Amino acid sequence: MTPTSPLRVTTILTTLLVNALLCATPTMAGNDNTDNDKWQFEITPYLFAASMDGTVGLRGISADVNMSFNDIWERLDQAAMLRMSARNNNWVYVLDAIYFKIKDQQASYWQGPLGNTSTAQLNAEMTQQVYSLAAGRRVLDQKAKVEVLGVARYTSLATSLNLALTTGSNLLPDGSRAVSGKESWWDAAIAVQASTPIASKWDLVGYADVGGGGSKLTYQLLAGVNWQFTKPVSAKFGYRYFYQDYQNGTFKWDMADSGAYLGIGFKF
């Protein structure tokens, strides 16, 4: 899967988001600034109800993966997602962690290696871990709030493709019926996150990042709303899109995770 001009799309959406928030009424936030010199923390367990769409490649075997959230949920073995943030004055620090393991998801196999043109149905098993560390500074602190951050993102993947059905024999060079691989890498990204109130206790929020390193390209977009229904507790929901294009030798991960997210934030 290769998105059309992803860097251009990310740049346009980030610019539109920032411009929209800059156009908000430029009144200084009231009580939000009274404790700027104190540390403020928030922990948000959340669910990313993502679908997956892309390509995974192992030892010359290429499989298309197209999973809805229902497909993932039915085959989900383990999952954990958490976001933590710390603020002091205009500085912000964020840790975002995603872990999930999927078993026996059907994938499509198109062509074998070394000229073998047998076709097959494969079952994919994937364990993905993504840990993002970010630090940055608030550059606009009026009714609309905008922060610019630097991001370091670590990704770890363990993937296997297991033969389910084949029209030929000796599908793989070694005669086996499965391939597997593990990879891990770091990416660096620049991010913009912003928020503005839209009603009493309701905020519109947005986030965009783009970068690379181990990946040829990675980017992420998020848009949603926060409902501060009590002073220390808020509900967060919206839409998130996360893309990675990584290749190392015969290992390939060209994948987009996208879907709704829902979380509960606890401030202290």
C-alpha positions in Angstrom: 0.0 0.0 0.0 1.4 3.4 -1.0 -0.6 6.5 0.0 -0.8 9.3 -2.5 1.6 12.1 -1.5 1.4 11.4 2.2 3.9 14.2 3.1 1.8 16.7 1.2 -1.4 15.6 2.8 0.1 15.8 6.3 1.5 19.2 5.6 -1.8 20.6 4.3 -3.8 19.1 7.2 -1.4 20.5 9.8 -1.4 23.9 8.2 -5.2 24.0 8.1 -5.4 22.9 11.7 -3.0 25.5 13.0 -4.6 28.3 10.9 -8.1 27.4 12.1 -6.9 27.5 15.7 -5.1 30.8 15.2 -8.3 32.3 13.9 -10.0 31.5 17.2 -10.8 34.5 19.5 -7.5 35.5 20.9 -8.5 35.9 24.6 -6.1 34.6 27.2 -7.2 31.4 28.9 -8.4 32.1 32.4 -7.9 29.6 35.2 -5.7 27.3 33.0 -2.7 29.6 33.6 -3.0 29.9 37.3 -0.9 26.8 38.1 1.5 27.1 35.2 4.5 26.9 37.5 3.3 23.5 39.0 3.7 20.1 37.5 0.5 18.7 36.0 0.1 15.0 35.0 -2.5 13.0 33.1 -2.8 9.3 32.5 -5.1 8.1 29.7 -5.8 4.4 29.1 -7.5 4.2 25.7 -8.7 1.9 23.0 -7.6 2.4 19.4 -10.3 0.6 17.4 -8.1 0.4 14.3 -8.4 -1.4 11.0 -5.2 -2.4 9.2 -4.5 -2.0 5.5 -1.2 -2.6 3.8 1.5 -5.1 2.9 3.9 -7.3 4.9 6.8 -9.0 3.3 9.0 -11.8 4.7 11.9 -13.7 2.9 10.4 -12.8 -0.5 6.9 -13.7 0.5 4.5 -10.7 0.1 1.1 -10.7 1.7 -1.7 -8.1 1.5 -3.3 -7.4 4.9 -6.8 -5.8 5.0 -8.4 -6.2 8.4 -11.4 -4.3 9.8 -11.6 -3.6 13.5 -14.1 -6.5 13.8 -11.5 -8.9 12.2 -8.8 -7.7 14.6 -11.2 -7.9 17.6 -12.1 -11.5 16.9 -8.5 -12.5 16.6 -7.0 -10.3 19.3 -4.8 -12.2 21.7 -3.5 -9.3 23.9 -3.7 -5.5 23.8 -2.7 -2.6 26.0 -2.7 1.2 25.1 -1.7 4.1 27.4 -0.9 7.8 27.0 0.9 9.7 29.8 1.7 13.5 29.8 3.4 15.9 32.1 3.3 19.7 31.9 5.2 22.4 33.6 4.8 26.1 32.6 4.9 25.9 28.7 6.8 22.6 28.5 5.1 19.3 27.8 6.3 15.7 27.8 4.4 12.8 26.4 4.7 9.0 26.4 2.3 7.0 24.1 2.4 3.2 24.2 0.6 0.7 22.0 0.9 -3.1 22.2 -1.2 -5.7 20.5 -1.0 -9.3 19.3 -3.2 -10.8 16.5 -3.4 -14.5 15.7 -4.6 -16.3 12.6 -5.7 -13.4 10.5 -6.3 -14.4 6.8 -4.0 -12.7 4.3 -3.5 -12.9 0.6 -0.3 -14.4 -1.0 0.4 -13.4 -4.5 3.7 -15.0 -5.7 6.4 -17.1 -4.3 10.1 -16.3 -4.4 12.7 -17.4 -7.0 10.2 -17.5 -9.8 7.7 -19.8 -8.0 4.3 -18.7 -9.3 2.2 -20.8 -6.9 -0.6 -18.9 -5.2 -1.7 -19.5 -1.6 -3.9 -18.4 1.2 -1.9 -17.4 4.3 -2.7 -16.8 8.0 -0.8 -13.9 9.5 0.2 -13.6 13.1 1.5 -10.2 14.2 2.8 -8.7 17.4 3.3 -4.9 17.2 4.7 -2.5 19.9 5.0 1.2 19.3 6.4 3.5 22.0 6.5 7.3 21.2 8.4 9.7 23.4 7.8 13.4 22.8 8.9 16.7 24.3 8.0 20.2 23.3 6.8 23.7 24.1 3.6 25.6 23.8 4.0 28.3 21.2 0.4 29.7 21.5 -1.3 30.1 24.8 -4.5 32.0 24.1 -8.0 30.6 23.7 -6.5 28.3 21.2 -3.4 26.4 22.4 -0.7 25.1 20.0 2.3 23.0 20.9 5.3 21.9 18.8 7.0 18.7 19.8 9.9 16.5 18.8 9.1 12.8 18.8 11.3 9.7 19.1 9.3 6.6 18.1 10.4 3.0 18.7 8.6 0.2 16.8 9.0 -3.6 17.4 7.4 -6.2 15.1 7.2 -9.9 15.2 5.4 -11.4 12.2 4.7 -14.8 10.8 2.9 -16.1 7.6 1.6 -19.6 7.8 0.4 -21.5 4.7 -3.3 -22.4 4.8 -4.0 -23.5 1.2 -1.8 -23.8 -1.9 -2.1 -24.8 -5.5 1.5 -25.9 -5.8 4.2 -27.8 -3.9 7.5 -26.6 -2.3 6.1 -23.1 -2.0 9.1 -21.8 -0.1 12.7 -22.3 -1.1 13.3 -24.6 2.0 10.1 -26.5 1.5 8.6 -25.1 4.7 5.0 -24.0 5.1 5.7 -20.8 7.2 8.0 -17.8 7.3 8.6 -15.5 10.3 10.7 -12.4 11.1 11.3 -9.8 13.8 12.4 -6.2 13.3 12.7 -3.1 15.5 13.7 0.4 14.6 13.6 4.1 15.7 12.0 7.0 13.9 12.2 10.7 14.6 9.3 13.1 13.8 8.2 16.7 14.3 4.7 17.1 15.7 2.0 19.8 16.2 -0.8 19.4 18.6 -3.5 21.9 19.3 -6.8 22.4 21.2 -9.5 25.0 21.4 -12.8 25.2 23.4 -16.0 24.7 21.4 -18.5 24.6 24.3 -18.6 24.5 28.1 -16.3 21.6 29.1 -15.8 20.6 25.5 -12.5 21.0 23.5 -11.7 20.3 19.9 -8.2 18.7 19.6 -5.9 17.9 16.8 -2.5 16.3 16.3 -0.2 15.7 13.3 3.4 14.4 13.0 5.6 13.4 10.1 9.1 11.9 10.1 11.4 9.0 9.3 14.6 7.3 10.2 14.3 3.5 10.2 11.1 4.0 8.2 11.2 5.6 4.8 8.2 7.6 6.0 5.9 7.6 9.0 3.1 10.0 9.8 0.1 10.3 12.0 -3.1 12.4 12.1 -5.6 12.7 14.9 -8.8 14.7 15.3 -11.2 14.5 18.2 -13.0 16.1 21.1 -12.4 16.1 24.9 -15.2 16.3 27.4 -14.0 17.5 30.9 -17.0 16.1 32.8 -15.3 16.6 36.1 -12.2 18.6 37.0 -9.8 15.6 37.2 -11.5 13.3 34.7 -12.2 13.7 31.0 -13.5 11.5 28.1 -11.6 11.6 24.8 -12.8 10.3 21.5 -12.1 10.9 17.8 -10.3 9.5 14.8 -6.6 8.4 14.4 -4.6 7.5 11.3 -1.1 6.0 11.7 1.2 5.0 8.7 4.6 3.4 8.5 6.7 2.4 5.5 9.7 0.3 6.6 11.9 -2.1 4.7 15.1 -3.9 5.7 16.3 -6.5 3.3 13.5 -9.0 2.7 11.4 -7.6 5.6 8.7 -5.1 4.6 6.1 -3.3 6.6 4.0 -0.9 4.6 1.0 -0.4 6.8 -1.7 2.0 7.8 -3.7 1.7 11.1 -6.8 3.8 11.2 -10.0 4.1 13.1 -11.8 5.6 16.1 -10.2 6.0 19.6 -11.8 6.3 23.0 -10.1 7.0 26.3 -10.5 8.3 29.8 -8.0 10.8 31.1 -7.2 11.2 34.8 -5.4 14.4 35.9 -3.5 15.0 39.1 
